[in-house]
């Protein structure tokens, strides 16, 4: 875990991203509360996806998957959070709104 990450940063990041999802609910099929819950779910699953993929890469001895963005790991490191959040979002929308 990076020493620059804090519990407060996680909390406020998830809260602010969820509130942004509420403000953009007019672009989605969700009402205000549904947009908040979907945004919250996406944020939490994105966090878990980042943790799991980071743990998998560390166990394989791979820190960064490229050096295209200096100081940020590789391009595939940007996709870590999508590994959990995209499938969960798809299945929740498919189950409740299809």
Biopython code that builds the backbone (N, CA, C, O; Angstrom):
import numpy as np
from Bio.PDB.StructureBuilder import StructureBuilder

atoms = [
    (1, "UNK", "N", (0.848, -1.167, 0.000)),
    (1, "UNK", "CA", (0.000, 0.000, 0.000)),
    (1, "UNK", "C", (0.898, 1.236, 0.000)),
    (1, "UNK", "O", (1.912, 1.293, 0.695)),
    (2, "UNK", "N", (0.507, 2.188, -0.774)),
    (2, "UNK", "CA", (1.274, 3.422, -0.878)),
    (2, "UNK", "C", (1.153, 4.228, 0.413)),
    (2, "UNK", "O", (0.056, 4.331, 0.961)),
    (3, "UNK", "N", (2.245, 4.801, 0.913)),
    (3, "UNK", "CA", (2.170, 5.574, 2.151)),
    (3, "UNK", "C", (1.399, 6.880, 2.001)),
    (3, "UNK", "O", (1.054, 7.503, 3.006)),
    (4, "UNK", "N", (1.124, 7.307, 0.782)),
    (4, "UNK", "CA", (0.408, 8.567, 0.593)),
    (4, "UNK", "C", (-1.111, 8.387, 0.617)),
    (4, "UNK", "O", (-1.844, 9.369, 0.496)),
    (5, "UNK", "N", (-1.596, 7.152, 0.772)),
    (5, "UNK", "CA", (-3.034, 6.912, 0.812)),
    (5, "UNK", "C", (-3.513, 6.908, 2.257)),
    (5, "UNK", "O", (-2.850, 6.365, 3.141)),
    (6, "UNK", "N", (-4.682, 7.524, 2.491)),
    (6, "UNK", "CA", (-5.246, 7.590, 3.837)),
    (6, "UNK", "C", (-6.697, 7.141, 3.814)),
    (6, "UNK", "O", (-7.335, 7.110, 2.762)),
    (7, "UNK", "N", (-7.207, 6.795, 4.981)),
    (7, "UNK", "CA", (-8.609, 6.424, 5.116)),
    (7, "UNK", "C", (-9.491, 7.636, 4.821)),
    (7, "UNK", "O", (-10.549, 7.507, 4.205)),
    (8, "UNK", "N", (-9.050, 8.811, 5.265)),
    (8, "UNK", "CA", (-9.814, 10.029, 5.013)),
    (8, "UNK", "C", (-9.894, 10.322, 3.518)),
    (8, "UNK", "O", (-10.940, 10.728, 3.012)),
    (9, "UNK", "N", (-8.786, 10.113, 2.819)),
    (9, "UNK", "CA", (-8.777, 10.324, 1.372)),
    (9, "UNK", "C", (-9.717, 9.369, 0.665)),
    (9, "UNK", "O", (-10.423, 9.754, -0.267)),
    (10, "UNK", "N", (-9.723, 8.121, 1.111)),
    (10, "UNK", "CA", (-10.641, 7.133, 0.549)),
    (10, "UNK", "C", (-12.088, 7.554, 0.784)),
    (10, "UNK", "O", (-12.894, 7.558, -0.146)),
    (11, "UNK", "N", (-12.416, 7.907, 2.021)),
    (11, "UNK", "CA", (-13.783, 8.293, 2.371)),
    (11, "UNK", "C", (-14.247, 9.493, 1.563)),
    (11, "UNK", "O", (-15.313, 9.452, 0.950)),
    (12, "UNK", "N", (-13.458, 10.561, 1.556)),
    (12, "UNK", "CA", (-13.863, 11.776, 0.850)),
    (12, "UNK", "C", (-13.852, 11.582, -0.659)),
    (12, "UNK", "O", (-14.669, 12.184, -1.355)),
    (13, "UNK", "N", (-12.958, 10.768, -1.178)),
    (13, "UNK", "CA", (-12.947, 10.475, -2.609)),
    (13, "UNK", "C", (-14.194, 9.726, -3.043)),
    (13, "UNK", "O", (-14.810, 10.064, -4.054)),
    (14, "UNK", "N", (-14.567, 8.706, -2.274)),
    (14, "UNK", "CA", (-15.774, 7.939, -2.590)),
    (14, "UNK", "C", (-17.007, 8.811, -2.447)),
    (14, "UNK", "O", (-17.899, 8.756, -3.294)),
    (15, "UNK", "N", (-17.077, 9.612, -1.399)),
    (15, "UNK", "CA", (-18.232, 10.485, -1.192)),
    (15, "UNK", "C", (-18.349, 11.524, -2.303)),
    (15, "UNK", "O", (-19.440, 11.739, -2.831)),
    (16, "UNK", "N", (-17.251, 12.166, -2.662)),
    (16, "UNK", "CA", (-17.322, 13.201, -3.699)),
    (16, "UNK", "C", (-17.654, 12.595, -5.064)),
    (16, "UNK", "O", (-18.399, 13.203, -5.832)),
    (17, "UNK", "N", (-17.126, 11.426, -5.382)),
    (17, "UNK", "CA", (-17.457, 10.777, -6.651)),
    (17, "UNK", "C", (-18.917, 10.332, -6.672)),
    (17, "UNK", "O", (-19.568, 10.393, -7.715)),
    (18, "UNK", "N", (-19.429, 9.891, -5.538)),
    (18, "UNK", "CA", (-20.837, 9.498, -5.467)),
    (18, "UNK", "C", (-21.750, 10.707, -5.621)),
    (18, "UNK", "O", (-22.792, 10.623, -6.271)),
    (19, "UNK", "N", (-21.361, 11.822, -5.029)),
    (19, "UNK", "CA", (-22.156, 13.046, -5.192)),
    (19, "UNK", "C", (-22.107, 13.551, -6.633)),
    (19, "UNK", "O", (-23.091, 14.093, -7.137)),
    (20, "UNK", "N", (-20.982, 13.376, -7.285)),
    (20, "UNK", "CA", (-20.898, 13.727, -8.701)),
    (20, "UNK", "C", (-21.844, 12.848, -9.519)),
    (20, "UNK", "O", (-22.481, 13.326, -10.457)),
    (21, "UNK", "N", (-21.936, 11.584, -9.170)),
    (21, "UNK", "CA", (-22.890, 10.692, -9.833)),
    (21, "UNK", "C", (-24.322, 11.149, -9.632)),
    (21, "UNK", "O", (-25.138, 11.029, -10.546)),
    (22, "UNK", "N", (-24.649, 11.672, -8.450)),
    (22, "UNK", "CA", (-25.985, 12.204, -8.189)),
    (22, "UNK", "C", (-26.240, 13.426, -9.061)),
    (22, "UNK", "O", (-27.327, 13.576, -9.621)),
    (23, "UNK", "N", (-25.246, 14.297, -9.177)),
    (23, "UNK", "CA", (-25.436, 15.509, -9.982)),
    (23, "UNK", "C", (-25.617, 15.191, -11.466)),
    (23, "UNK", "O", (-26.217, 15.978, -12.198)),
    (24, "UNK", "N", (-25.110, 14.055, -11.910)),
    (24, "UNK", "CA", (-25.224, 13.669, -13.315)),
    (24, "UNK", "C", (-26.342, 12.653, -13.558)),
    (24, "UNK", "O", (-26.396, 12.029, -14.618)),
    (25, "UNK", "N", (-27.232, 12.488, -12.577)),
    (25, "UNK", "CA", (-28.275, 11.472, -12.717)),
    (25, "UNK", "C", (-29.208, 11.747, -13.882)),
    (25, "UNK", "O", (-29.837, 10.817, -14.386)),
    (26, "UNK", "N", (-29.317, 12.959, -14.314)),
    (26, "UNK", "CA", (-30.215, 13.306, -15.413)),
    (26, "UNK", "C", (-29.763, 12.675, -16.735)),
    (26, "UNK", "O", (-30.549, 12.577, -17.677)),
    (27, "UNK", "N", (-28.501, 12.250, -16.806)),
    (27, "UNK", "CA", (-27.992, 11.615, -18.026)),
    (27, "UNK", "C", (-28.177, 10.097, -18.011)),
    (27, "UNK", "O", (-27.807, 9.423, -18.972)),
    (28, "UNK", "N", (-28.733, 9.565, -16.954)),
    (28, "UNK", "CA", (-28.840, 8.115, -16.777)),
    (28, "UNK", "C", (-30.302, 7.710, -16.606)),
    (28, "UNK", "O", (-31.166, 8.573, -16.455)),
    (29, "UNK", "N", (-30.587, 6.419, -16.626)),
    (29, "UNK", "CA", (-31.967, 5.969, -16.361)),
    (29, "UNK", "C", (-32.289, 5.902, -14.865)),
    (29, "UNK", "O", (-33.357, 5.419, -14.490)),
    (30, "UNK", "N", (-31.386, 6.376, -14.011)),
    (30, "UNK", "CA", (-31.564, 6.265, -12.567)),
    (30, "UNK", "C", (-32.170, 7.540, -11.994)),
    (30, "UNK", "O", (-31.928, 8.637, -12.495)),
    (31, "UNK", "N", (-32.969, 7.376, -10.925)),
    (31, "UNK", "CA", (-33.408, 8.573, -10.199)),
    (31, "UNK", "C", (-32.282, 8.987, -9.254)),
    (31, "UNK", "O", (-31.207, 8.388, -9.281)),
    (32, "UNK", "N", (-32.509, 9.989, -8.429)),
    (32, "UNK", "CA", (-31.432, 10.553, -7.608)),
    (32, "UNK", "C", (-30.821, 9.530, -6.662)),
    (32, "UNK", "O", (-29.598, 9.403, -6.606)),
    (33, "UNK", "N", (-31.641, 8.800, -5.919)),
    (33, "UNK", "CA", (-31.114, 7.829, -4.955)),
    (33, "UNK", "C", (-30.462, 6.651, -5.647)),
    (33, "UNK", "O", (-29.444, 6.140, -5.179)),
    (34, "UNK", "N", (-31.029, 6.219, -6.741)),
    (34, "UNK", "CA", (-30.436, 5.124, -7.491)),
    (34, "UNK", "C", (-29.070, 5.530, -8.042)),
    (34, "UNK", "O", (-28.128, 4.736, -8.033)),
    (35, "UNK", "N", (-28.970, 6.765, -8.519)),
    (35, "UNK", "CA", (-27.690, 7.256, -9.042)),
    (35, "UNK", "C", (-26.648, 7.307, -7.931)),
    (35, "UNK", "O", (-25.485, 6.968, -8.153)),
    (36, "UNK", "N", (-27.059, 7.731, -6.738)),
    (36, "UNK", "CA", (-26.120, 7.761, -5.618)),
    (36, "UNK", "C", (-25.647, 6.355, -5.272)),
    (36, "UNK", "O", (-24.451, 6.134, -5.080)),
    (37, "UNK", "N", (-26.568, 5.409, -5.192)),
    (37, "UNK", "CA", (-26.189, 4.043, -4.840)),
    (37, "UNK", "C", (-25.336, 3.388, -5.921)),
    (37, "UNK", "O", (-24.396, 2.658, -5.607)),
    (38, "UNK", "N", (-25.651, 3.640, -7.186)),
    (38, "UNK", "CA", (-24.833, 3.083, -8.267)),
    (38, "UNK", "C", (-23.437, 3.697, -8.265)),
    (38, "UNK", "O", (-22.449, 2.994, -8.476)),
    (39, "UNK", "N", (-23.352, 5.001, -8.028)),
    (39, "UNK", "CA", (-22.046, 5.666, -7.963)),
    (39, "UNK", "C", (-21.229, 5.134, -6.794)),
    (39, "UNK", "O", (-20.030, 4.888, -6.923)),
    (40, "UNK", "N", (-21.883, 4.960, -5.660)),
    (40, "UNK", "CA", (-21.209, 4.411, -4.486)),
    (40, "UNK", "C", (-20.714, 2.993, -4.766)),
    (40, "UNK", "O", (-19.584, 2.647, -4.420)),
    (41, "UNK", "N", (-21.556, 2.176, -5.390)),
    (41, "UNK", "CA", (-21.174, 0.808, -5.729)),
    (41, "UNK", "C", (-19.982, 0.794, -6.685)),
    (41, "UNK", "O", (-19.049, 0.015, -6.492)),
    (42, "UNK", "N", (-20.003, 1.633, -7.698)),
    (42, "UNK", "CA", (-18.907, 1.693, -8.662)),
    (42, "UNK", "C", (-17.611, 2.127, -7.973)),
    (42, "UNK", "O", (-16.548, 1.566, -8.238)),
    (43, "UNK", "N", (-17.700, 3.120, -7.093)),
    (43, "UNK", "CA", (-16.496, 3.582, -6.381)),
    (43, "UNK", "C", (-15.909, 2.483, -5.507)),
    (43, "UNK", "O", (-14.697, 2.265, -5.510)),
    (44, "UNK", "N", (-16.751, 1.801, -4.768)),
    (44, "UNK", "CA", (-16.256, 0.743, -3.878)),
    (44, "UNK", "C", (-15.684, -0.431, -4.660)),
    (44, "UNK", "O", (-14.647, -0.979, -4.286)),
    (45, "UNK", "N", (-16.347, -0.817, -5.736)),
    (45, "UNK", "CA", (-15.833, -1.919, -6.550)),
    (45, "UNK", "C", (-14.552, -1.509, -7.276)),
    (45, "UNK", "O", (-13.664, -2.339, -7.473)),
    (46, "UNK", "N", (-14.449, -0.256, -7.670)),
    (46, "UNK", "CA", (-13.215, 0.227, -8.286)),
    (46, "UNK", "C", (-12.052, 0.167, -7.313)),
    (46, "UNK", "O", (-10.941, -0.211, -7.685)),
    (47, "UNK", "N", (-12.308, 0.537, -6.070)),
    (47, "UNK", "CA", (-11.282, 0.465, -5.034)),
    (47, "UNK", "C", (-10.836, -0.981, -4.818)),
    (47, "UNK", "O", (-9.641, -1.269, -4.757)),
    (48, "UNK", "N", (-11.814, -1.891, -4.704)),
    (48, "UNK", "CA", (-11.475, -3.302, -4.500)),
    (48, "UNK", "C", (-10.734, -3.876, -5.703)),
    (48, "UNK", "O", (-9.801, -4.662, -5.539)),
    (49, "UNK", "N", (-11.140, -3.490, -6.907)),
    (49, "UNK", "CA", (-10.442, -3.952, -8.105)),
    (49, "UNK", "C", (-8.998, -3.500, -8.123)),
    (49, "UNK", "O", (-8.107, -4.264, -8.496)),
    (50, "UNK", "N", (-8.762, -2.257, -7.721)),
    (50, "UNK", "CA", (-7.394, -1.759, -7.645)),
    (50, "UNK", "C", (-6.565, -2.523, -6.631)),
    (50, "UNK", "O", (-5.401, -2.834, -6.883)),
    (51, "UNK", "N", (-7.165, -2.829, -5.473)),
    (51, "UNK", "CA", (-6.445, -3.579, -4.447)),
    (51, "UNK", "C", (-6.109, -4.996, -4.912)),
    (51, "UNK", "O", (-4.980, -5.457, -4.746)),
    (52, "UNK", "N", (-7.084, -5.676, -5.489)),
    (52, "UNK", "CA", (-6.872, -7.066, -5.903)),
    (52, "UNK", "C", (-5.847, -7.143, -7.029)),
    (52, "UNK", "O", (-4.937, -7.971, -6.985)),
    (53, "UNK", "N", (-5.988, -6.289, -8.032)),
    (53, "UNK", "CA", (-5.035, -6.328, -9.146)),
    (53, "UNK", "C", (-3.635, -5.944, -8.681)),
    (53, "UNK", "O", (-2.650, -6.513, -9.152)),
    (54, "UNK", "N", (-3.535, -4.990, -7.766)),
    (54, "UNK", "CA", (-2.234, -4.614, -7.226)),
    (54, "UNK", "C", (-1.607, -5.786, -6.467)),
    (54, "UNK", "O", (-0.412, -6.050, -6.600)),
    (55, "UNK", "N", (-2.417, -6.483, -5.675)),
    (55, "UNK", "CA", (-1.911, -7.643, -4.938)),
    (55, "UNK", "C", (-1.464, -8.744, -5.895)),
    (55, "UNK", "O", (-0.445, -9.394, -5.662)),
    (56, "UNK", "N", (-2.213, -8.950, -6.957)),
    (56, "UNK", "CA", (-1.836, -9.980, -7.927)),
    (56, "UNK", "C", (-0.522, -9.618, -8.619)),
    (56, "UNK", "O", (0.343, -10.475, -8.801)),
    (57, "UNK", "N", (-0.373, -8.351, -9.005)),
    (57, "UNK", "CA", (0.855, -7.935, -9.679)),
    (57, "UNK", "C", (2.056, -8.026, -8.737)),
    (57, "UNK", "O", (3.142, -8.436, -9.148)),
    (58, "UNK", "N", (1.860, -7.645, -7.480)),
    (58, "UNK", "CA", (2.967, -7.729, -6.520)),
    (58, "UNK", "C", (3.362, -9.175, -6.261)),
    (58, "UNK", "O", (4.545, -9.477, -6.105)),
    (59, "UNK", "N", (2.379, -10.072, -6.213)),
    (59, "UNK", "CA", (2.706, -11.486, -5.975)),
    (59, "UNK", "C", (3.461, -12.094, -7.157)),
    (59, "UNK", "O", (4.205, -13.061, -6.991)),
    (60, "UNK", "N", (3.269, -11.528, -8.344)),
    (60, "UNK", "CA", (3.988, -12.002, -9.526)),
    (60, "UNK", "C", (5.305, -11.257, -9.728)),
    (60, "UNK", "O", (6.067, -11.569, -10.643)),
    (61, "UNK", "N", (5.570, -10.268, -8.869)),
    (61, "UNK", "CA", (6.817, -9.518, -8.974)),
    (61, "UNK", "C", (6.808, -8.434, -10.028)),
    (61, "UNK", "O", (7.870, -7.992, -10.465)),
    (62, "UNK", "N", (5.637, -7.997, -10.445)),
    (62, "UNK", "CA", (5.517, -6.948, -11.456)),
    (62, "UNK", "C", (4.962, -5.706, -10.775)),
    (62, "UNK", "O", (3.824, -5.715, -10.306)),
    (63, "UNK", "N", (5.752, -4.638, -10.716)),
    (63, "UNK", "CA", (5.262, -3.425, -10.073)),
    (63, "UNK", "C", (4.472, -2.579, -11.049)),
    (63, "UNK", "O", (3.298, -2.297, -10.806)),
    (64, "UNK", "N", (5.076, -2.171, -12.135)),
    (64, "UNK", "CA", (4.414, -1.338, -13.133)),
    (64, "UNK", "C", (4.349, -2.103, -14.451)),
    (64, "UNK", "O", (5.272, -2.840, -14.798)),
    (65, "UNK", "N", (3.268, -1.924, -15.168)),
    (65, "UNK", "CA", (3.099, -2.601, -16.448)),
    (65, "UNK", "C", (3.466, -1.697, -17.610)),
    (65, "UNK", "O", (2.935, -1.853, -18.709)),
    (66, "UNK", "N", (4.351, -0.769, -17.384)),
    (66, "UNK", "CA", (4.780, 0.133, -18.443)),
    (66, "UNK", "C", (5.315, 1.420, -17.854)),
    (66, "UNK", "O", (5.257, 1.626, -16.641)),
    (67, "UNK", "N", (5.828, 2.276, -18.695)),
    (67, "UNK", "CA", (6.365, 3.556, -18.207)),
    (67, "UNK", "C", (5.902, 4.717, -19.080)),
    (67, "UNK", "O", (6.594, 5.730, -19.180)),
    (68, "UNK", "N", (4.756, 4.582, -19.703)),
    (68, "UNK", "CA", (4.237, 5.621, -20.575)),
    (68, "UNK", "C", (3.894, 6.890, -19.805)),
    (68, "UNK", "O", (4.130, 7.997, -20.291)),
    (69, "UNK", "N", (3.337, 6.734, -18.606)),
    (69, "UNK", "CA", (2.993, 7.868, -17.753)),
    (69, "UNK", "C", (3.958, 7.831, -16.582)),
    (69, "UNK", "O", (3.834, 6.971, -15.709)),
    (70, "UNK", "N", (4.906, 8.738, -16.547)),
    (70, "UNK", "CA", (5.930, 8.677, -15.498)),
    (70, "UNK", "C", (5.319, 8.880, -14.114)),
    (70, "UNK", "O", (4.529, 9.799, -13.897)),
    (71, "UNK", "N", (5.697, 8.007, -13.187)),
    (71, "UNK", "CA", (5.212, 8.094, -11.818)),
    (71, "UNK", "C", (3.831, 7.503, -11.589)),
    (71, "UNK", "O", (3.341, 7.505, -10.460)),
    (72, "UNK", "N", (3.196, 6.998, -12.633)),
    (72, "UNK", "CA", (1.838, 6.475, -12.495)),
    (72, "UNK", "C", (1.719, 5.021, -12.899)),
    (72, "UNK", "O", (0.600, 4.526, -13.035)),
    (73, "UNK", "N", (2.796, 4.328, -13.093)),
    (73, "UNK", "CA", (2.696, 2.956, -13.570)),
    (73, "UNK", "C", (2.393, 2.951, -15.045)),
    (73, "UNK", "O", (2.648, 3.937, -15.737)),
    (74, "UNK", "N", (1.859, 1.869, -15.531)),
    (74, "UNK", "CA", (1.593, 1.749, -16.952)),
    (74, "UNK", "C", (0.137, 2.000, -17.302)),
    (74, "UNK", "O", (-0.689, 2.286, -16.436)),
    (75, "UNK", "N", (-0.155, 1.888, -18.576)),
    (75, "UNK", "CA", (-1.522, 2.091, -19.053)),
    (75, "UNK", "C", (-2.458, 1.038, -18.468)),
    (75, "UNK", "O", (-3.588, 1.356, -18.099)),
    (76, "UNK", "N", (-2.005, -0.210, -18.379)),
    (76, "UNK", "CA", (-2.864, -1.250, -17.818)),
    (76, "UNK", "C", (-3.141, -1.012, -16.333)),
    (76, "UNK", "O", (-4.149, -1.491, -15.812)),
    (77, "UNK", "N", (-2.264, -0.283, -15.647)),
    (77, "UNK", "CA", (-2.522, 0.046, -14.248)),
    (77, "UNK", "C", (-3.727, 0.975, -14.112)),
    (77, "UNK", "O", (-4.359, 1.012, -13.056)),
    (78, "UNK", "N", (-4.044, 1.707, -15.140)),
    (78, "UNK", "CA", (-5.228, 2.582, -15.129)),
    (78, "UNK", "C", (-6.505, 1.758, -15.213)),
    (78, "UNK", "O", (-7.580, 2.250, -14.871)),
    (79, "UNK", "N", (-6.400, 0.521, -15.659)),
    (79, "UNK", "CA", (-7.581, -0.325, -15.858)),
    (79, "UNK", "C", (-7.895, -1.213, -14.657)),
    (79, "UNK", "O", (-8.887, -1.942, -14.677)),
    (80, "UNK", "N", (-7.083, -1.168, -13.629)),
    (80, "UNK", "CA", (-7.280, -2.046, -12.472)),
    (80, "UNK", "C", (-8.679, -1.915, -11.873)),
    (80, "UNK", "O", (-9.327, -2.920, -11.582)),
    (81, "UNK", "N", (-9.135, -0.702, -11.694)),
    (81, "UNK", "CA", (-10.431, -0.502, -11.046)),
    (81, "UNK", "C", (-11.585, -0.992, -11.911)),
    (81, "UNK", "O", (-12.646, -1.334, -11.387)),
    (82, "UNK", "N", (-11.396, -1.031, -13.215)),
    (82, "UNK", "CA", (-12.468, -1.509, -14.091)),
    (82, "UNK", "C", (-12.678, -3.015, -14.001)),
    (82, "UNK", "O", (-13.734, -3.518, -14.383)),
    (83, "UNK", "N", (-11.687, -3.733, -13.503)),
    (83, "UNK", "CA", (-11.805, -5.195, -13.419)),
    (83, "UNK", "C", (-12.965, -5.632, -12.538)),
    (83, "UNK", "O", (-13.573, -6.672, -12.791)),
    (84, "UNK", "N", (-13.279, -4.865, -11.519)),
    (84, "UNK", "CA", (-14.417, -5.189, -10.659)),
    (84, "UNK", "C", (-15.622, -4.312, -10.964)),
    (84, "UNK", "O", (-16.748, -4.807, -11.011)),
    (85, "UNK", "N", (-15.402, -3.022, -11.172)),
    (85, "UNK", "CA", (-16.539, -2.102, -11.277)),
    (85, "UNK", "C", (-17.356, -2.288, -12.545)),
    (85, "UNK", "O", (-18.583, -2.212, -12.487)),
    (86, "UNK", "N", (-16.724, -2.527, -13.687)),
    (86, "UNK", "CA", (-17.479, -2.661, -14.938)),
    (86, "UNK", "C", (-18.401, -3.885, -14.941)),
    (86, "UNK", "O", (-19.573, -3.744, -15.290)),
    (87, "UNK", "N", (-17.926, -5.077, -14.570)),
    (87, "UNK", "CA", (-18.854, -6.223, -14.561)),
    (87, "UNK", "C", (-19.980, -6.082, -13.534)),
    (87, "UNK", "O", (-21.118, -6.467, -13.803)),
    (88, "UNK", "N", (-19.666, -5.536, -12.370)),
    (88, "UNK", "CA", (-20.711, -5.355, -11.350)),
    (88, "UNK", "C", (-21.752, -4.364, -11.847)),
    (88, "UNK", "O", (-22.951, -4.604, -11.706)),
    (89, "UNK", "N", (-21.308, -3.249, -12.427)),
    (89, "UNK", "CA", (-22.240, -2.261, -12.974)),
    (89, "UNK", "C", (-23.125, -2.911, -14.046)),
    (89, "UNK", "O", (-24.341, -2.724, -14.043)),
    (90, "UNK", "N", (-22.521, -3.663, -14.949)),
    (90, "UNK", "CA", (-23.277, -4.317, -16.009)),
    (90, "UNK", "C", (-24.358, -5.224, -15.430)),
    (90, "UNK", "O", (-25.517, -5.150, -15.838)),
    (91, "UNK", "N", (-23.985, -6.070, -14.490)),
    (91, "UNK", "CA", (-24.943, -7.041, -13.964)),
    (91, "UNK", "C", (-26.022, -6.389, -13.115)),
    (91, "UNK", "O", (-27.171, -6.830, -13.152)),
    (92, "UNK", "N", (-25.698, -5.366, -12.360)),
    (92, "UNK", "CA", (-26.718, -4.671, -11.567)),
    (92, "UNK", "C", (-27.712, -3.972, -12.490)),
    (92, "UNK", "O", (-28.921, -4.055, -12.273)),
    (93, "UNK", "N", (-27.211, -3.283, -13.518)),
    (93, "UNK", "CA", (-28.113, -2.611, -14.463)),
    (93, "UNK", "C", (-28.955, -3.641, -15.211)),
    (93, "UNK", "O", (-30.157, -3.451, -15.397)),
    (94, "UNK", "N", (-28.332, -4.709, -15.631)),
    (94, "UNK", "CA", (-29.067, -5.754, -16.379)),
    (94, "UNK", "C", (-30.138, -6.394, -15.506)),
    (94, "UNK", "O", (-31.235, -6.680, -15.984)),
    (95, "UNK", "N", (-29.834, -6.623, -14.234)),
    (95, "UNK", "CA", (-30.800, -7.275, -13.355)),
    (95, "UNK", "C", (-31.954, -6.356, -12.967)),
    (95, "UNK", "O", (-33.106, -6.790, -12.948)),
    (96, "UNK", "N", (-31.660, -5.081, -12.654)),
    (96, "UNK", "CA", (-32.686, -4.181, -12.142)),
    (96, "UNK", "C", (-33.336, -3.299, -13.199)),
    (96, "UNK", "O", (-34.448, -2.822, -12.975)),
    (97, "UNK", "N", (-32.693, -3.060, -14.344)),
    (97, "UNK", "CA", (-33.235, -2.119, -15.314)),
    (97, "UNK", "C", (-33.447, -2.720, -16.699)),
    (97, "UNK", "O", (-33.646, -1.971, -17.655)),
    (98, "UNK", "N", (-33.412, -4.019, -16.838)),
    (98, "UNK", "CA", (-33.599, -4.625, -18.171)),
    (98, "UNK", "C", (-34.993, -5.167, -18.321)),
    (98, "UNK", "O", (-35.334, -5.712, -19.371)),
]
sb = StructureBuilder()
sb.init_structure("model")
sb.init_model(0)
sb.init_chain("A")
sb.init_seg("    ")
for serial, (resi, resn, name, xyz) in enumerate(atoms, 1):
    if name == "N":
        sb.init_residue(resn, " ", resi, " ")
    sb.init_atom(name, np.array(xyz, "f"), 0.0, 1.0, " ", f" {name:<3s}", serial, name[0])
structure = sb.get_structure()
